[in-house]
Amino acid sequence: MEKTIKNSKTKTEANKESPKKVESKIKKRILFVASEAQPFCATGGLADVCGSLPKEIVRENPEFEIRTIIPLYSNIPSCFRKDFKYLGHIYVTLSWRKEYCGVFEYDYQGSKYYFIDNEKYFKRDGGEYGYLDDGERFAFFSRSVLEILPTINYFPDIIHVNDWQSALVPTYLKTSEWDERYKNIRTILTIHNIIYQGRFGSHILGDVLGVDQKYAGILTYDNDVNILKGAIVTADKITTVSQSYAEEIKTPEHGAGLHEIVKQNAYKLKGILNGLDYEFYNPETDKVIYTNYNAKSLNLKAKNKELLQKEFGLEVSPDKPILAFCSRMNVHKGFDMIKSCIEKLIYELDLQFVGVGSGEREYEDFFRYLNNKYPGKVHISLGYSLEIGKKIYSGADIYLMPSITEPCGLSQIVASRYGVISIVRETGGLKDTIKDFGCPGGGNGYTFRNANVGDLEYSIRRAVKDYRDKNGWEEKVKKVMSIDFSWKNTAKQYIDTYNEL
């Protein structure tokens, strides 16, 4: 009897607590789902977005509570892993399989993260992607996201998924049986790059994904299972990472075979330009670069150039323009055009050429050849390195980004932040972020429209000619650094999109 009295609450006590309960329900709950996120794991721009956007949305509007969920890869640094909190485990049903799913929680910079643990799928030495069983691995991840909601006691209003690796979440939500707690969950899909779709043989529909044959039409396309296509059909909203890209993916040229599906679902499509984490990319406070600087102390940026030339074994000269790139080396990034003209321009314009990245063998071999033939003029570092990239941004003068296709692009925005003037082709997010200096009202870079080497070469010659005018160039650098590419405006647009749902 005494236990009963102690554990029971009077009506008055319950009423006192009720405002707190009401207040907690006011929060709009968003679950952000991705295959990678800074600072835990990163292979490209997706991780930057997923590490920055959620916290910026909450900063902009505290009514939102955003939690993020990613796989627990083996390469997540131990400095984070040692403080992960184990919440428990369940067994996830994937067709005929019952797979272990451990759930870990971690608070980072005021945000809550969850990590899905399964060593069979995520303890790999070769990185996050590129395995023969990727379809099964990320089907398990997507299914786990929905099945762990009772374990983490978090039923969101909206689940926001990113690219094909988490794109089965809206499809599973619409095609599987769930209890009442799942009934009002809405979904948003962000397409970061439509080229990557999660295409697999049609046999995986039942045997791996565990999707009933009556829903086959949602996922099958062109005789394959296409996971991204399924999400385009089943998600309540679709966003892309720039306004121009949202229009481009409706066309055969840029839709990667899905343009008709995109057009059929255009009523729920919206382009929102990515932003940049101004705390992580900040030349005034960046501990990686040689010397900190801002638009009012460009003499210190010149010091970075001098030290970059020394470290890379280039001739130390403030008068020689440094042309740079930090990129994956593939045909979509315009490397065929670079390869066709850069050697001639190094010689004719007395350029220095630097870069960092990795990619297709053809391009890596070409840059090895340049390194060997032009010591003192060329230094290309092969392999991904954020540290080298930041040093290049701090010391370079002109940034080269002639992409054939570019959903948003991060590098041209980072370059602008560090006072490097970009040369870009007018496509996707490049078109939305860089305007030509010759346009009405002035611009913030050099642009060209056609994907041909002649137009790229002409733009490089324009930039180098302007570089020789030191006073005019300094004014251009100041203007480039003054443009706000932070997440603030992007966050507001996502808040509007969430509120629409």
N, C-alpha and C positions, 0 to 999 in steps of 0.2 A: 504494500500500500504506500509506504514511504517513497519507494522508487517511482511509483506512478505519479505522485504529487510533484516530486523534484523534476521529472522529465516533461511534465505537461506545462502548457502556457495558458495564462488567463487570457480572456478576450481583450483586456486592456493592453497586456504585453504584446499580443499579436498585432493590435492596431498601431502600437508604437513602432513596430518593425515594418509595417506595410509600406510606408513611404520609401524605405530603402529598396524594397522589392520592386516597386513601381519604377524607381529611378534606374535600376539595373536594366529594366526592360526597354527603357528609352533608347539605349545604345543600339545603333544599327550594326548588325554583326556581318562581317565579311570574312570569308575564308579564302585566302590567296594561295593558289596551288601552282607549283612550278617544279621543273626538274633540276633547277639550280638557282642559287641566290648568293650574292655577296653578303658577308665575307667568307661564307662557309665553303662554297664550291663555285667555280666559274670557268666557262669555256668561251664566253663571248658576251654580247650585249644583253642577252636575256637575263643574265645574273645581275647586271647593273640595274636593270629595271626592277627586278623582283626584290633587290636589296634596298632600293631607294623609294619607289613609289608608295608602298603601304605606309611607311612612317610619315611621308609628306602629306598624304591624305588625312591622316589623323592629326597632324600638326595644323593643317588648314581647317579641319572641322572635327573637333573632339567628340561630336555626336557619334562618330564611327569608331568601332572597335575592329581592328583588322589583325588577324592571326595568319601566319604563313606556315605551309607544310611542304617539305621536300624529302627526298629519299636520304637515308643515312648511308652515304658512300663511305668507303674505307679511307678515302683521301681527305676527309674533313679533318682539319688540324686538331691535334690533341689539346691545344690550349682552349678550345671550345668544348670538345668531347668530355673532358674531365669533369665538367660541371653540368652535364646533361642529367636530367632527372627522369628516372624510369617510371612510367605510369602504369605499365602492365602490358599484357599481350592478348591477342585474339588469334583465331585461325580464319583466314579469308578463303572463301570459296571462289575458285577460278575454274569454271567448267567442272571436271571430275576431280580437281585437285583441292586439297586442304592445305594451305600454306601458312606457316608461322608469320605473324606480323607483330613485332615489338613496337612500342610507342614511347618515344622520349620527348621531353619538353625542355626548353631553354629560353630564358629571358635575356634579350639582348637589346640594349639601348632603348628600353621601355616597350619593346615589342615582344610578343610571345611567338615562339617557333616550335613546330612539331617535326619530328624526324621519324620516318617509317623504316624500321629495321627488318631486313631479311638478308642474311649473308649469302644465300644462294644467288640472289639477284643483284645485290649492290656491293658485295665485297669483291671487287675486280681490280686488277693491277693496271689495266689499260685505260683508265679514265671512265667517264660517265656513259658514253655512247659508242655505237659502232659494233655491237655484238649480234650474232645471228639470232639470238632469242630476245632482241629488243622489244618485239611485239608483246611477248609474254611478260617481260620485266615491267613494262609500263602499263600493261593491262592490270597487273597485280597492284602497282602503285595507285592507279586510278580507282580500282575497286576498294583498296584499303582506305582511301580518303573518305569514302562514304561509310564504310563499315566501322571505322574507329570513332565516329561522332559520339556514340554513347560513352565510349571509354574516356574521351576528353571532356565530356559533358558540354559540348559546344555545338549547337544546331544553328547554323548561320542563316541569315536572310538571303544572302547571295554567296555563291561559290564562283570565284573568278579564276579561270584556268588559262594556261598560257602554252601555246603551241601544241603539237600533236602528242607529246609525251604525257600530258595530263588531260588530253581532249576526250578521253573515254568517260570522264566524270559526267558531263551532261547526258551522254548517251545511256550510260548505266542508270542514271537517275530517272530517265524517261522510259526505259524498257524493262526495268526490274521491279519486283514487288518490295515496297518499303512501308514502314508503319506511319502513323499519323504525323510523327515529328518531322518527317521528310516532305510532307505534302506541299508546304508553301515555299520551299527553297527554290530560288531562281538562279540562273547561271549566265555568266558572261565568258565568252571566249575572246582572247586577244591573239591575233595572228601576227607573230613577229617576222615570219618569213614563210610565205606560202609554198616555197619550193620544197620544204621539208614537211611531208604529209603523213608519214607513218603508213606506208603502203606495204601490204603483205599478201601472200597467197590466200585465196578465198577459203582454203581449208581451215584456217585458224578461227573462223567465225564461231563455230560451235566447240571445237576441240580445245581451243586456247582461251578465247574471249568469253565463252559461255553465254553467248547471245542467242536467244531463240530464233529459229529460222524465219518466223513470221516477221521479224524485224530486219531481215537481211537487206532489204531495200535501202535502209538508212545508211548502212556501212559499206555496201558494195558499190564499186564504181570502176568502170573500164576493166571488168573481170578480176578485180582485186578487192581486198578489204582496204578501205581508205579511212583511217581513223580521223583525220582532220575533216574530211567530208562529212562524216557522221556528226561531228560537233557543230559544223556550220548549219546543219539541218536541225539539230536538237537544242542548241543553246538559245536562250531568250534574247541575248544581245551579242553582237560581234563588234569588236574594235580592231583597228590596225594601228600601227605605230607612227603613221603620218596621214595627213589628209589626202595628199596626192596618191599615196599607195592604196588607199581605199578605193580610189577611182581606177587605178591601174590594174588591180587584180580582177576587175570585171572584163578585161580584154584578153584575147588569146596570147598576146605578146608577153604579158606579165602574170597571167592567172595560173600558169603551170598546169594546164589541163582542167582546172576547176572553175574557170571563168563563168561557165553557164550556171553552175551551182551557186556561185557567189551572186550572180545577177538575180537568180530566183529568190535569194534571201537578202537582197539589198535593202529591203525595208527595215531591217534590224542592224544594218551596218553603219559604222561611224568611224572616221579617222581622227585619232588624237595623237598629236606629235609628242614623242618622248621628250623628257627633260634630262638634265644632268645633275648629278649630286655635287652641289657647289662646295660641300664640306670636304669630300674626298678628292675632288679635282679643284685645287685652289693654289695658284702659284704663290700666294702670300704666305701660306702656312705649310705647303707640301715639304715633308722631310726627306723625300727621295731626290729632289732636284738639287743642283749644286748651290744655288743662291736664290732666296725668295725675292719676289718682286711684284709689282702691280703696274697699272697703266701709267702711273705717275713716276715710276722709277725704271724706265726702260733701259737705262744704262746698266742696271743689274741683270736684265735679260741678256744684254750683250755679253756680260760676264759668263752666263750660262753657255752662250754660243762658243766662247773661247775655250771653256773647259770641256765642252762636248767635242770640239775639234781635237783637243789634246788627247782625250780618252780614246777617241776613235782613230787616232793616228793620221788625222787630216792636216793639211797645211793650215796653220793658225792665221786667219785673215778676216777682219771684220767686213771687208769689201766683197768677199765671195759669198753669193747667196747659197744657203743650204736648202735643198729641196728634199722633202721627207715623206715617208709613209709608215704607218703602223697598222698592219692588216694581215688577214688571211690571204694567201696567194692562190687565187683561182680565177677562172675566166669571168665570173660574175663581177669581180672587183675591177675589171678593166685591165688586167695585167698583160693581155696581148697587146694593147695599145702602148702601155709603158715600155714593154720589151721592144716594140718596133721603132721607138724614137729616142729613148733615153741616152743611149751611147753617143749618138750624134750630138745631142744637146749638151752633154757633159763637156764634149770637146769644143763645140762652137761657142757656147755661152760661158765657158769657164765656171761651170757649176760644181758644187759639192753635193753628193747624193747619199742620203742615209736612210735606213729603214730597219724595221724589226718585224718578224712574222714567220710563218711556216705555211706550207701548203703543197701544191702539186709539184712533182719532181722537176718538171720542165722549167718552172720559174725558179725554184731553188738552185738548180744547176746554172741557170743564167746569171743569178746574182753571185754565185761563187766565181763565175768567170769574170764578172765586173770587179769583184773584190781583188782578184789576182792581177787583173790588167791595169787597174787604176788605183794603186795605193796612194794615199794622200788626197784622193778625190772622192773615193767611194768606200762606204763601210755599211754593209747590210748584215745584221745579226739574224741568224736563222734560228727559229724557235720562239715560242711565245714568252714574252717577259714584260710584265707591267712596269717594272722598275726601269728597264731600258726605254720603254715607250715614253714614260714620263720625262726622262732626261732628254729624249729627242724633241718632245713638245716644247720643253723649256729653252732649247737652243736653236731650233730650226726657224727658218724664215717663211717658207712656202710649203703648204701641205698638199699632197697629190691624192685625189680620190675620184678617178674617172669611171665610176662603177657603171656596169651595164644595167644592173638592177640594184636598188638599195631601199629596202622598206622604210628605214628611218636614217640609219647611220649615226654612230656615236662619235667617231673619230673627228669629223669636221667640227663638231660642237666642242669637243675637248681642245682641239687645235685653236679655236677661237678664244676659248677661256684662257689659254696660255699665250695668246698674242701671235699665233701663226696664221697666216692668210691662206685660205683654201682655194684650190682649183678643183671644181667638181663638174660632173655631167648633170644636166637637168633631168633628174629622175627621182621619184619617190621622195623620201625625206630630205635628200640633198637639195631638191628644188624648193622645198618649203623652208629650209634653214639658211641657204646661201643665195643671195641676190648679187647680180653682177654690178661692179662699180660703175658701169656705164648706163645702168638703168635710171629712169627718172627718179630724182631724189637721192641718187647714190645707192651703193650697195655695201656688201661686206665680204666680197671675194670675186673670183673669176669663174664664169660659168660658160659651158658650151652645150649645145643641144644634141648633135648627132654623134653616134658612137663610132667615130672614125679618127684615125691617128692624126690626120691633118688638123682637125679642130683642136685636139689636145695639144699638139705641138704649138699651134698659134697662141693658145692660152698661156702656155709656159713662157713663150717669148714675150708676151704682154706683161706678165708678172715680173719677169727678170728686168725688163726695161724700166718698169715703175720702181723696182727696188733700187735702181741706180740713183733715183731722186730721193736722197736721204730724208729731207724734210717732209716731202709728200708721203713717203712710205711710213714714217713715224705717225703721221696723222691717220693713215689707214689702219695701222696697228691699234691705235687708241680707240678708233671707232669699232673695230672688230671686238675688242675686249669689253666694250660698253654694252653690248647687246645681251639681254637677259635670256638665257636658255635654261634657267633653273626649273625645277619640278613644279613650281607654284601654279602656273597656269594650267599645266597638265593635270595636276591634282584636282583643280576646280572642275575641269571637264569630266573627270571620272566621278567626282561627287555628283554632278548633274546626272550622269548616266546611271549611277546606283539609285539615285532618288527616283528616276523614271520607272524603276522596277519595284 
